Amino acid sequence: MHVPLMSDYFANGETPEVLFWVGCAGSFDQRAQKITKAFISILNKVQVKYAILGKEEACTGDPARRAGNEFLFQMMAYQNIQTLNNYNIQKIVTACPHCFNTLKNEYPVLGGTYEVIHHSVFLQQLIDEGKIKMKEEGSFKGKRITYHDSCYLGRANNIYEAPRKVLEALDAELVEMKRCKSKGLCCGAGGAQMFKEEEKGNIRVNLERTNEALEIQPEVIASACPFCNTMLTDGVKNREKEEQVQVLDIAELIAASML
């Protein structure tokens, strides 16, 4: 795939409409790379003028701060802010709620103020503007889909409707889990829990959440976060349901259903 770099735009004296912040998961995790590719294919199709930082992008520092290493977080944040400010970045879109939350809410105090948009909101805008057009007989038409709320997107930033509106465009049957929206249950990866062994308990959080999803017999569990995607995929595999239930990001669902 051809993905334009910020440095190339800068060298030509141009500025893209948006910077796509890929994030560590979207860059290095094999599963999350598919989400990145799906989102980029959408941007290319609707001809949004975008760029990525490429090798100039470092981790936002979110896991370091959540794990209590404030010094490391600030080092990483200052490095990113310097890069972003040097390019005079105004608008950032990202497919990771963790990156979204950190860039939007935690960078301004350190001198990095930008318009930060999560890809669910960005996709909703593109659909509302008529730039994304769906196939008449899309791959997911009539399918039973449930959406899992990411903590960082939902409770932390109050974004509940955008991802659901995006899914509505698929003309599928949307079903809600018992615990959803502001009462949604964490997938178990947030707060740097993704990178450590869990403490003793009766059941792993991701299995508890997966069980709740499987109770309502969906054909697709949709998420809008690479970490949630990993945890729910592991849960579905644990229940040996990967033949019957797909775990997909909203960008993948839209990319597969676009004209």
C-alpha positions in Angstrom: 0.0 0.0 0.0 1.2 3.5 -0.7 1.0 5.5 2.5 2.1 9.2 2.3 4.6 10.4 4.9 4.4 13.7 6.7 8.0 14.4 5.8 7.2 14.1 2.1 4.4 16.7 2.4 6.6 19.0 4.4 9.4 18.7 1.8 7.0 19.8 -0.9 5.7 22.7 1.3 2.2 21.1 1.5 0.0 20.2 4.5 -2.4 17.2 4.6 -5.9 17.6 5.9 -5.3 15.1 8.7 -2.4 13.2 10.3 -3.3 9.6 10.8 -1.7 8.5 14.1 -1.2 4.7 13.7 -0.2 3.8 17.2 2.0 0.9 18.5 -0.7 -1.7 18.1 -1.6 -0.6 14.6 2.0 -0.5 13.6 3.4 -3.7 15.1 0.6 -6.1 16.1 -0.2 -8.4 13.2 -3.9 -8.4 13.9 -4.1 -4.6 14.4 -2.2 -4.0 11.2 -5.3 -5.3 9.4 -7.3 -2.5 11.0 -4.7 0.0 9.9 -4.8 -1.3 6.3 -8.6 -1.2 6.3 -8.8 2.4 7.6 -6.1 3.5 5.1 -8.0 1.8 2.2 -11.1 3.9 3.3 -9.0 7.1 3.3 -7.6 6.3 -0.1 -11.1 5.5 -1.5 -12.7 8.7 -0.3 -9.6 10.7 -1.3 -8.9 12.3 2.1 -5.5 14.1 2.0 -3.7 12.4 4.9 -0.2 11.4 6.0 1.4 9.4 8.7 4.6 10.2 10.7 6.2 6.8 9.9 9.4 6.2 11.8 9.0 9.6 13.5 6.0 8.3 15.4 6.8 7.0 18.9 4.4 5.5 21.5 2.2 8.2 23.1 3.4 7.0 26.5 -0.1 5.8 27.6 1.0 2.4 28.9 4.0 3.9 30.8 1.8 6.5 32.6 -0.9 3.9 33.4 1.8 1.6 34.8 3.1 4.4 37.0 6.2 5.4 35.1 5.5 9.2 34.8 9.1 10.1 33.9 9.0 7.8 30.9 5.6 9.1 29.8 6.8 12.7 29.9 9.9 11.9 27.9 7.9 10.1 25.2 5.2 12.8 25.2 7.7 15.7 24.8 9.4 13.9 21.9 6.1 13.4 20.1 4.9 17.0 20.8 8.1 18.4 19.4 7.7 16.3 16.2 4.0 17.3 15.8 4.6 21.0 16.5 7.6 21.1 14.1 5.1 19.9 11.3 2.5 22.4 12.6 -0.1 19.5 12.9 -3.6 20.8 13.6 -5.8 17.7 13.1 -5.1 14.1 14.1 -7.2 11.0 13.6 -6.4 7.7 15.2 -8.0 4.2 15.4 -6.8 3.6 19.0 -8.8 5.0 21.9 -5.7 4.9 24.1 -3.8 7.1 21.7 -6.9 9.3 21.2 -7.4 9.8 25.0 -3.7 10.6 25.6 -3.3 13.0 22.6 -6.6 14.8 23.3 -6.6 15.0 27.0 -3.1 14.7 28.3 -0.8 16.3 25.7 -2.3 19.9 26.0 -0.8 20.4 29.5 2.6 19.6 28.0 2.3 22.0 25.1 0.7 19.8 22.5 -2.8 21.1 21.6 -4.5 19.5 18.5 -7.9 18.6 17.2 -7.9 14.9 17.9 -10.6 12.6 16.4 -11.2 8.9 16.9 -11.7 7.0 13.7 -15.3 6.0 14.7 -16.3 9.8 14.7 -14.3 10.4 11.5 -16.0 7.5 9.7 -19.4 8.8 10.9 -18.6 12.2 9.5 -17.6 10.7 6.1 -20.8 8.7 6.0 -22.9 11.7 6.9 -21.2 13.8 4.2 -22.0 11.1 1.7 -18.3 10.4 1.0 -18.6 6.8 2.1 -21.2 4.9 0.0 -22.3 1.4 1.0 -23.0 -1.5 -1.4 -26.7 -2.4 -1.8 -26.0 -6.0 -0.7 -23.1 -5.5 1.7 -21.2 -8.4 3.3 -22.8 -7.7 6.7 -26.4 -6.9 5.6 -28.9 -8.4 8.0 -26.1 -10.0 10.1 -26.4 -9.9 13.9 -23.8 -7.6 15.3 -23.0 -6.5 18.8 -20.7 -3.6 19.6 -18.3 -3.6 22.6 -17.6 -0.1 24.1 -14.0 0.7 24.7 -13.5 2.2 28.2 -11.3 5.0 26.8 -13.8 5.8 24.1 -17.0 5.5 26.1 -16.6 6.3 29.8 -13.4 8.4 29.4 -14.6 10.4 26.4 -18.4 9.9 26.2 -18.3 8.6 22.6 -21.1 6.1 22.4 -23.2 7.0 19.4 -20.6 7.5 16.6 -19.5 3.8 16.4 -23.1 2.7 16.5 -24.1 5.1 13.8 -21.3 3.7 11.7 -22.6 0.2 12.2 -26.1 1.3 11.3 -24.8 2.1 7.8 -24.2 -1.6 7.3 -27.9 -2.3 7.4 -27.3 -5.1 10.0 -29.2 -6.2 13.0 -27.6 -4.4 16.0 -28.0 -6.1 19.3 -26.8 -4.7 22.7 -25.1 -6.6 25.4 -26.6 -6.5 28.9 -23.7 -4.2 30.0 -23.2 -1.5 27.4 -22.6 2.2 26.9 -21.8 3.9 30.3 -22.3 0.5 32.1 -20.1 -1.4 29.6 -17.6 -3.9 31.0 -13.8 -3.4 30.3 -12.2 -6.0 28.0 -9.4 -6.4 30.5 -6.6 -4.7 28.6 -6.8 -1.0 29.8 -4.6 0.7 32.3 -1.5 -1.2 31.0 -3.2 -4.6 32.1 -2.5 -5.7 28.5 1.2 -6.2 29.4 1.0 -8.0 32.7 -0.3 -11.2 34.3 -3.7 -10.7 35.9 -4.2 -11.0 39.7 -6.0 -14.0 41.0 -9.8 -14.1 40.5 -12.6 -16.4 39.5 -12.5 -15.6 35.7 -10.4 -13.5 33.4 -12.0 -10.2 32.5 -11.9 -10.8 28.8 -13.6 -14.2 29.1 -16.3 -12.6 31.3 -16.9 -10.0 28.6 -16.8 -12.5 25.7 -19.3 -14.7 27.5 -21.7 -11.7 27.8 -21.3 -11.1 24.0 -21.8 -14.8 23.1 -25.0 -14.9 25.2 -26.8 -12.8 22.7 -25.6 -15.0 19.8 -24.0 -12.5 17.5 -22.4 -13.3 14.2 -20.0 -10.4 14.6 -18.5 -8.7 17.7 -17.6 -5.2 16.6 -15.0 -3.1 18.4 -13.3 0.3 17.8 -10.0 -0.4 19.7 -7.1 -2.7 18.8 -6.7 -3.8 22.5 -10.4 -4.7 22.8 -10.1 -6.6 19.6 -7.2 -8.7 20.9 -8.9 -9.5 24.2 -12.3 -10.4 22.6 -10.6 -12.5 19.9 -8.8 -14.4 22.6 -12.1 -14.9 24.4 -13.8 -16.2 21.3 -10.9 -18.6 20.7 -11.1 -19.8 24.3 -14.8 -20.7 23.8 -13.8 -22.3 20.4 -16.3 -20.2 18.6 -14.1 -18.6 15.9 -15.9 -20.5 13.2 -19.3 -18.9 14.2 -18.3 -15.5 15.5 -16.0 -12.9 13.9 -14.3 -10.1 16.0 -13.9 -7.1 13.7 -13.0 -3.4 14.0 -15.6 -1.0 12.6 -13.1 0.2 10.0 -12.8 -3.4 8.7 -16.6 -3.7 8.5 -16.9 -0.5 6.6 -14.0 -1.2 4.2 -15.6 -4.6 3.3 -19.0 -3.0 2.6 -18.0 0.2 0.7 -18.7 0.7 -2.9 
